Amino acid sequence: MRSNSILFFIRTISLPLLLAGTTLLAADDHPVFKLWPIGAPGETGDAGDEHRLPPREEASKVIRLTNVTGPTLTLYPAPESSANGAAVVICPGGGYNILAWDLEGTEIAGWLNSIGVTAVILKYRVPRRDDDEPHKAPMQDGQRAMRLVRHNAKAWGIDPRRIGMLGFSAGGHLTVMTGMYWDASSYDPVDEADQLSSRPDFMIPIYAAYLGGKKDGTKLNSLVRVNAQTPPTFMAVTWDDDNRGLHAALLLAELKKAGVPAEAHIFSKGGHGYGLRPSDNPVSGWPQLCEKWMRTSGLLKPSK
């Protein structure tokens, strides 16, 4: 492995060990699990060694990972004193080329823990393997992640009926694709976990990318399909973020037509890629709005 490679764990745990309840703590005291027991479907490893890229600007450091060929789940259990049984799979963004690991991963896990939600960060495959369908391999990882988290719900103290997915930018797109195509498995089953549903119980795409049409960016992409089984949805985005505010509005209209509960906040300014980091723009308040939506939706109410 190259000298600039970064390891976020001492070693990962394969599925059989996970099912046996054996864990091994990561370097930051959070257990990391292999997503696939014998390697991701179709993965050749040709991307090279996983590593961390240097920051683009000193003033806005972001941990950017690339060349991910061995997808993992990193578990951030909610504190016992406040855990309410809800869980969220986090999909960091990065154009399907990198993963903004802290900005849209670990920092989000900390926020979810603060409201009693168990967080599971999905390290999905990047860079993109298919330019025409960059979400293809990541969606395999997304579906597998939902099934594994649901399979381990009892061991992790979570409600298998309150497991959502939250993603940013490309991760927001992955969230939407996983939520819309949960009934079309993208890989052959590998173990008993794959007998479970990959449908998120709710989805939270934040400044989701790639929802617009390839030829006409003022319309939704033809891959965006909504029906009555689409998960309840919370969206936050800004109007000055290309056409993404428009896409969120169009998606909200489709969700309304299908009778799917949804909420969208389209702020005037804020751009793209802010995560949870504060600014003078009102969009910085999206986490509080999201928490209120989760509470009013009954997602943060402990099971009896």
N, C-alpha and C positions, 0 to 999 in steps of 0.2 A: 504494500500500500504506500502511496506517495507521502512525502513528508507533510504536505499540507492537508492530508486527509484528517477528518475529525471523527472521533468515536463518541457517541453519546451513551454508550453502555459498555459494560465489561464483556458481556456475551448476551445473546438472546436465547429465549426459551422456545423450544418447538412445541407444537400443539399437544403431543402426548404428555409432556411434563406439565403443560398448562392445565390440562384436564385433571391431572393428578394433584393439582393444588400446589405444586412446587414453584417457587418464584426465586428470582435472583435479582437483587437490587441493582439499578443502573447507577452510573456515577453521580447523578443528582438525586439519588434515593427514590427513583420511580421505576417500577418494573417495566421491562420492555419485552414484548413477545413477537416471535416470528408470525407473520400473517399466513404464510404458506409452509406446510411441514416439509415439503420436498422441492421447494422452489416455485416461483410464480409461473403461471401458464405462459408458455412460449418464450420465456426469458432466456436469453443467451449470455448475458453478462458482457456483451460487446461494448456497452457504454463506458467501461473503465471503472476505476475505483471511485467509490463515493467520497466526496470531499466538500469542504466549505470554501466558498468563494470569498475573496477580499471584499470589504465594504465599498460601495460605490462612492459614498461621501462620508467623510469623518463625522459630520454633524448629525447624520441619521443612520447610525449603524444598524444593520439588520443581518442576522445570521442566515446566510443563503446556502442551502444544500443542493447539490446536483449529483448526477450519476447514481441515482438510487435504483439498485437492481434487486435488493432484498427488502421488500416492504415490511414494516413493523407497526405494532401498536404500543404506545407508551401510556400507561395507566396513571391517572391522577385521581385517586379516590377522594370523595368529598369528606370533610372532617366528620367524625362520628357524631359530634355534638349538633351538627346542623344538616346532616345528610337527609334528603327527602326522597331518595329512591330514583330520581331522574338521572339520566346520563346523556351525554352528547359526544358524538364522534366529530372531531375537529379536522377539517381539511385545509391546511395552509395553501395560500395561492402562490403564483409565480409563473404565470403563462404556460403552465405545463412543461416548463424548462428547469425551474428551480423551486424550492420550497422555502418560503419566508418563515423559518422555523420558530423564532422567538416572537416576532411581530404578530404573526397570525397563527401561532401554535401555543407555545408555553405561556405567553402572557394571557391568552384567551382561557387556557386551562385554569390559571390562577383566579381569573374573574368568575368562571363557572363554579369553582370550589367555594368561592366567597358567598354564593347564593345557594349552597347546599347541593350542587349538581356534580356528579362524578364526570370527569372529562377523560377522553381517550383520544390521543393525537394519532392520526393516521399519517404515516410516512409512506406515501404512495410513489409509484415509479415515475421518475423524471430523468432526463429530458424526454420530450415527446417522441414516441416511436412511430407515429403516423400523423403527418401534417394535415391530412384530410379529416381524420377523426382522432384528434389528440387525446380525447377522453377515453379511448377504447381500453387501453391497458389499465389506466387509473380506475375506470369503472369496475373492472374485475376486482381490484383492490378494495374499492368502496363497498361492493356487494359482499365480499368476503368479510370485511371489517364489521358490517352490520350483523352478519350471521354469527361471527365469533363473540361479539359483545353480548348478543342475545343468548348465545349458548352458555356464557359464563355469568349470566345475570345473578343467579343465586349466590355463586361464590363471591361475586363483587358487591353484593348487597344492593342491587338495583332492580327496578321493576321492568320486566321485559316488554311491557306495554307503553313505557315512557322513555324510549331511546330515540333520540333525534340526531340530526346531522347538521353541522354548521360549517360553512366554508366561505372563503374570501376570494374574489376575483376568479381565477381558474378553479380554485377550490370551491367557490360558490357555484360555478358551472357543474363541477363534479357532483356537488350536493343535489342540484336540480336533476341531473341525469340519473343519479342513483334513485332519487325519489320518484321519478317518472317512469323508469324502466325496471323497477324492482321485480315485476312479474315476468321479465325476460332474462333468464340467467345468462350471464356472459361467459361462463366457463363450466366445464364438467365437474360434478361433485367430487370432492377429494376425501371427505370424512362425514361423520354424523352431523357436524355443525351445519353442513350445507343442506340439510333437510329443513332448516328453519327459514323463515322469511327474511329477505334482505330489505324490506320496506322500512324506511325511517318512520317513526310515529309522528314526527314533525320535522320540518326543515327550515333552516335559517340561512339563506344565501345573502351575503353582505357584499355590496358592489360586485355582483356576479358578472363575469365576462362571457362572451361568446353566445349570448342568448339571441342576438340579432341575425337576420338573414345575411347570407354571404353576398348575394347580389343586391339586395335592398336592405340597408341597415336600419330603415325606419319600420321594418316588420320583424316579427319573431322568426327565429330559425325554424326550418321545417322539422327539426328533431324535437322541438319543444311540443310535447303533447300533454294535454291535461284532461283528466276524467275524474269521476267521482271518488276514485281511490287514491288520487294524488294527496300526499300528506298536507295537513294544515301548514301554512307558510307565513313566516315573518321576513320582510325584506327591508333593508336600509341601503340608500344610495344617494348620490348627489346629481343634480341636474347638469352640472358642469363637467361631469365625468363621461365625455363622449356622448353616445346615445344610450348609456346604461340606465339613466333615469326613465327614458322613454320605454325601454324594454321591460323595466320593472312595472310600469303602468300597464303595458299591454298584457304582461303575465297576470297581473292582478285582475284584469278584466276577464281573462280566460278562467281563472280560478273562481271568480264570481259566477260565471256562466255554468260551471260544473258543480256549484254548490259547495266548494271547498272553503272552509274558514281561512281567512288570510288578512294580513295587515301589511301595509307598505308605507314607508316614510321616505319621501323624496325631498331632500334638502337642497337649497339653492346652490350652496358652495361647499367645497371641501376636497374636490378632486378624487384621487384614487390612492389606495394603499395606506390608509391611516391606521387601520386596526383599532386598538383601544387607546392609542396615544393621543393625549389631549391637544386641543387647538382652540382658537378663538371662534371656530365655526360651530354652529348648533349641531352639526352632525356628530360631534363628539358625545352627544347625549344618547346615541343609539343604544348603548348597553342597558341604560336604565329603562328605556322604552321597551326593549326586548324582554327584560326581566318582568315588567308589568304585563306584557302580553302572555308570557309563560304562566304567570300567576293567575290571570283572569281566565286562561285556557285550562286551568286545573293541572298543569304539568308539574308544578312545584308543591302540590299537596301530597303529603306522605300517604302511602297506601294504608288502609286499616287492616 
